[in-house]
């Protein structure tokens, strides 16, 4: 196995990196679609930015449980250290 594959796996499986990328996708797609979003959806005039927005929302939702677990683990470790 190539030496760089574990590093790539760590990056793509990192919940903080995933939510960062998803937030960038969401913000940029909203910037593109904001003015006409409801009209476009109502008229079924959908473009790539609408799909990217939907993908970003699902990526954020998919990442939230891992992110919350990590934050809970950090909080618990901090509490245990100060007891």
C-alpha positions in Angstrom: 0.0 0.0 0.0 1.4 3.5 -0.8 2.6 5.5 2.1 0.4 8.4 1.4 -3.0 6.5 1.6 -3.3 6.6 5.4 -2.7 10.4 5.4 -5.4 10.8 2.7 -7.8 8.7 4.8 -7.2 10.7 7.9 -7.9 13.9 6.0 -11.1 12.8 4.3 -12.4 11.0 7.4 -11.8 14.1 9.7 -15.2 15.5 10.7 -13.7 19.0 11.1 -12.4 19.0 7.6 -15.6 17.5 6.3 -17.8 20.2 7.9 -15.4 22.9 6.8 -15.6 21.8 3.1 -19.4 21.4 3.4 -19.8 24.9 4.9 -17.7 26.3 2.0 -19.9 24.5 -0.5 -23.1 25.7 1.3 -22.0 29.4 1.5 -20.8 29.6 -2.1 -23.9 27.9 -3.5 -26.1 30.2 -1.4 -24.2 33.2 -2.8 -25.0 32.0 -6.3 -28.6 31.1 -5.7 -29.9 33.4 -2.9 -31.7 36.1 -4.9 -33.7 33.6 -7.0 -33.8 30.5 -4.7 -37.5 30.3 -4.0 -38.5 31.3 -7.5 -36.1 28.8 -9.0 -37.4 25.9 -6.8 -41.0 26.9 -7.3 -40.6 26.9 -11.1 -38.4 23.8 -11.1 -35.7 25.9 -12.7 -32.9 24.0 -10.9 -29.1 24.5 -11.6 -25.9 22.9 -10.4 -25.7 25.4 -7.4 -29.0 24.0 -6.1 -27.6 20.4 -6.1 -24.4 21.6 -4.5 -26.5 23.3 -1.8 -28.4 20.1 -1.1 -25.3 18.1 -1.1 -23.6 20.5 1.4 -26.6 20.4 3.7 -26.5 16.6 3.8 -22.8 16.6 4.3 -23.2 18.9 7.3 -25.9 16.7 8.8 -23.8 13.6 8.2 -20.8 15.2 9.9 -22.7 16.6 13.0 -22.8 13.3 15.0 -19.1 12.7 14.7 -18.4 16.3 15.5 -20.6 16.3 18.6 -19.0 13.0 19.7 -15.5 14.6 19.4 -16.6 17.7 21.3 -18.2 15.6 24.0 -15.0 13.6 24.3 -12.9 16.8 24.6 -15.3 18.3 27.2 -15.3 15.0 29.3 -11.5 14.9 29.2 -11.3 18.5 30.3 -13.7 17.8 33.2 -11.8 14.7 34.3 -8.6 16.7 34.3 -10.0 19.4 36.6 -11.6 17.0 39.1 
